[in-house]
Amino acid sequence: MHFDLNFPVTASGSTSQPKKNKNKQPQQSSQTAFTPAQIKGIEARLDLLEHLGYTVIAFNQSVNKKIDPKTHVNILDGLLQQLRARPGTVFLKRLTIVLDNDSEKGFGLTNANTSLVEPYDVIALLPTTPATFSLACLTHSLPSPLTAHIVALPLTLPRLPFQLKHTLVRTAIKNGAVFEINYAGAIGGESDASLSTFGVSDTGASGKRNWWAAAREVVRVTKGKGIIVSGGVASEADYRGPKDIANLLTLLDLAQNLAHDASVAAPKSLILRARKPFR
């Protein structure tokens, strides 16, 4: 069983307007228009992932700053209805919140927004400031119905926008969260278009150099524990098989057994934790 917990998707089609109900929050329709060309491209990427041996795939929807009940639309429910069935392959839904200075005032993981978060199997936070990184590690990694399972890192930026302090990293891992390394940056590949729009991703040769330096720092601070490797890939040409990914991780000075954990054991443990009801 092999995992890719970051299959980025972005809908460019039109969405329905929110329905206004008196004395209630606006209700958003989850039906977002994916064009036939988009569906064809997604199916082709899924074909390749299946051929490479991946059997658990998480579609990733990214939002900027926070979950806003007035504007948030779940694009993944509608997408799954448009895709063909693939026996033997498990599809998951992931929400990634890109955190910036404005997010320090709150980024929507509150009880009032539980109904918006519940449809997603995995919640990830991508901090871009020291304060949001601290919040992600210390507060939102704590077990709860709204816990963040993944702390994603902007590894292709010229430098990480915060220090990977040992105390913060250890606390997040102890709470059950994992730190994510997306291999798209390692090959200078095409990554999630929405992250480029939000200004937290760099591609090409410079992004590739940045990725290797930052990823080695992640491995050094975590000692290879509490990390997962995902794709974050938006182009068929940039996908790699599980064995290639394991070899890539060893180039980060990660022992082979820890490389296996990052690509198999840790993602499996994360999914089991995410699906376990909170008590």
C-alpha positions in Angstrom: 0.0 0.0 0.0 1.5 3.3 -1.1 0.1 6.8 -0.3 0.0 10.2 -2.0 -1.7 12.5 0.4 -1.3 15.7 -1.7 -3.0 15.5 -5.1 -3.7 19.2 -5.8 -6.8 20.2 -7.6 -8.1 23.6 -8.5 -11.5 24.3 -10.0 -11.6 27.1 -12.6 -15.3 26.6 -13.3 -18.1 28.8 -12.0 -19.6 28.1 -8.6 -23.2 28.7 -7.5 -24.0 31.7 -5.4 -24.7 31.1 -1.7 -28.3 30.6 -0.7 -29.4 33.2 1.9 -31.5 31.9 4.7 -33.0 34.3 7.2 -31.2 34.1 10.6 -28.8 31.5 9.3 -25.3 31.5 7.9 -25.1 31.5 4.1 -25.2 28.0 2.8 -22.7 27.1 0.0 -23.3 24.6 -2.7 -20.6 22.0 -3.0 -21.2 21.7 -6.7 -18.3 23.4 -8.4 -17.9 23.2 -12.1 -14.9 21.2 -13.3 -14.6 21.4 -17.1 -14.4 18.2 -19.2 -10.8 19.1 -19.9 -10.0 19.3 -16.2 -11.7 16.0 -15.5 -9.7 14.4 -18.3 -6.5 15.7 -17.0 -7.2 14.5 -13.4 -8.2 11.1 -14.7 -4.9 10.8 -16.6 -2.9 11.7 -13.5 -4.9 9.1 -11.5 -4.1 6.5 -14.2 -0.4 7.2 -13.8 -0.5 7.1 -10.0 -2.3 3.7 -10.1 0.2 2.4 -12.6 3.1 3.5 -10.2 1.4 1.6 -7.4 -0.3 4.2 -5.3 -3.6 3.0 -3.8 -4.5 5.8 -1.3 -4.8 9.3 -2.8 -5.9 12.5 -1.1 -7.3 15.2 -3.3 -6.1 18.5 -1.9 -8.1 21.8 -1.8 -6.1 24.8 -0.7 -7.6 28.0 0.8 -5.9 31.2 1.7 -5.8 32.8 5.2 -8.8 31.0 6.8 -12.0 29.1 6.4 -14.7 31.7 5.7 -18.2 30.4 6.1 -19.5 33.2 3.8 -17.3 32.1 0.9 -16.0 28.6 1.4 -17.1 26.0 -1.1 -16.1 22.4 -0.8 -14.9 21.6 -4.4 -14.0 18.0 -3.7 -17.4 16.5 -3.1 -18.5 17.5 -6.6 -15.2 16.3 -8.1 -15.5 12.8 -6.6 -19.0 12.5 -8.2 -17.5 13.3 -11.6 -14.6 10.8 -11.5 -15.0 7.2 -12.5 -14.9 4.4 -9.9 -11.5 2.8 -9.3 -11.8 -0.5 -7.4 -8.8 -1.0 -5.0 -8.0 2.7 -4.8 -9.1 4.8 -1.8 -9.9 8.5 -2.4 -9.6 10.9 0.5 -10.5 14.6 0.8 -7.9 17.0 2.2 -8.2 20.7 3.1 -5.0 22.8 3.3 -5.2 26.3 4.9 -2.4 28.6 3.9 -1.7 30.8 7.0 -0.3 34.4 6.8 -0.2 37.5 9.0 -4.0 37.9 8.8 -4.5 34.3 9.9 -2.9 35.1 13.3 -6.3 36.5 14.2 -7.9 33.2 13.6 -8.1 30.8 10.6 -11.5 29.3 10.9 -10.9 26.0 12.8 -13.7 26.8 15.3 -16.7 24.9 16.5 -18.9 27.2 14.5 -17.3 25.9 11.3 -17.4 22.2 12.2 -19.9 21.5 9.5 -17.5 22.9 6.9 -14.5 20.9 8.1 -16.2 17.6 8.8 -16.5 16.5 5.1 -12.7 16.5 4.8 -10.7 13.4 5.8 -7.4 15.3 6.4 -6.7 18.8 7.6 -3.4 20.5 6.9 -1.9 23.8 7.8 0.7 25.6 5.8 2.2 28.4 8.0 4.1 31.2 6.5 5.0 33.3 9.6 6.6 32.4 13.0 3.4 33.1 14.8 1.3 30.8 12.6 3.9 28.1 12.7 3.8 28.2 16.5 0.0 28.0 16.6 0.0 25.1 14.2 2.5 23.2 16.3 1.4 24.0 19.8 -2.4 24.6 19.6 -3.9 23.0 16.5 -2.0 19.8 16.6 -3.8 18.9 19.9 -6.3 16.1 19.5 -9.8 17.5 18.9 -12.6 17.3 16.3 -10.8 20.1 14.5 -7.2 19.0 14.8 -4.7 19.6 12.1 -3.1 16.3 11.0 -0.4 17.8 8.8 1.9 20.8 9.1 2.9 21.5 5.5 6.1 23.5 4.8 6.9 26.0 2.0 10.2 24.4 1.1 10.7 26.0 -2.3 10.8 29.6 -0.9 14.2 31.3 -0.9 14.2 30.6 2.9 11.8 29.2 5.4 9.8 32.1 6.9 10.3 30.7 10.4 12.8 28.7 12.4 12.2 25.0 12.9 12.6 25.2 16.7 13.1 21.8 18.3 10.5 22.5 21.1 7.8 23.3 18.6 8.6 20.4 16.3 8.8 17.9 19.1 5.5 19.1 20.6 3.7 18.8 17.3 5.0 15.3 16.7 4.1 14.3 20.3 0.6 15.5 19.7 0.3 13.3 16.6 0.9 15.7 13.8 3.4 15.1 11.0 5.5 17.5 8.9 5.1 17.1 5.1 7.8 17.1 2.4 6.4 17.4 -1.1 8.8 15.9 -3.6 7.5 18.1 -6.5 10.0 20.8 -5.3 12.9 18.4 -5.4 12.6 18.0 -9.2 11.6 21.6 -9.9 8.2 20.3 -11.1 4.9 22.0 -11.6 3.2 22.2 -8.2 -0.2 23.3 -6.9 -1.2 26.4 -8.9 -3.1 27.9 -6.0 0.1 27.9 -3.8 1.8 30.0 -6.5 -1.2 32.4 -6.4 -0.9 32.7 -2.7 2.9 33.4 -3.0 4.1 30.4 -1.1 5.7 28.4 -3.9 8.6 28.9 -6.2 9.3 26.6 -9.2 12.2 26.0 -11.5 15.9 25.9 -10.7 15.8 28.3 -7.8 12.9 26.5 -6.2 14.7 23.2 -6.6 17.8 24.6 -4.8 15.7 26.0 -2.0 13.8 22.7 -1.6 17.0 20.6 -1.0 18.4 23.0 1.6 15.1 23.3 3.5 14.2 19.6 3.3 17.6 18.7 4.8 16.9 21.1 7.6 13.5 19.4 8.2 15.2 16.0 8.4 17.9 17.3 10.7 15.5 18.9 13.2 13.0 16.0 13.2 15.8 13.4 13.1 13.7 11.7 10.3 10.7 11.1 12.6 7.3 12.5 12.3 7.6 13.3 8.6 5.7 12.2 5.5 6.5 12.5 1.8 3.7 13.5 -0.6 3.6 14.4 -4.2 2.2 17.9 -4.5 2.5 17.3 -8.2 0.3 19.0 -10.8 1.9 17.5 -14.0 2.0 13.8 -15.1 5.6 14.2 -16.2 6.7 14.9 -12.6 5.3 11.9 -10.8 7.7 9.4 -9.4 7.2 5.8 -8.1 7.5 4.8 -4.5 11.0 3.3 -4.9 12.3 6.5 -6.6 10.9 8.5 -3.7 12.6 6.3 -1.1 15.9 6.8 -3.0 15.3 10.5 -3.1 14.8 10.6 0.7 18.0 8.9 1.3 19.8 11.8 -0.4 18.5 13.9 2.5 20.6 11.8 4.8 17.5 9.8 5.9 18.1 6.2 6.8 16.4 3.6 4.6 14.0 2.5 7.4 13.0 6.1 8.1 12.6 6.7 4.4 10.2 3.8 4.3 8.3 5.1 7.4 7.9 8.6 5.7 6.4 7.1 2.6 4.3 4.2 4.0 4.1 3.8 7.8 3.6 7.5 8.8 0.9 8.2 6.2 -0.9 5.1 7.2 -0.8 6.0 10.9 -2.0 9.6 10.0 -5.0 8.3 8.1 -5.9 5.9 11.0 -5.6 8.8 13.4 -7.7 11.2 11.2 -10.5 8.6 10.8 -10.6 7.7 14.5 -13.5 9.5 16.2 -12.4 12.0 18.9 -13.5 11.3 22.4 
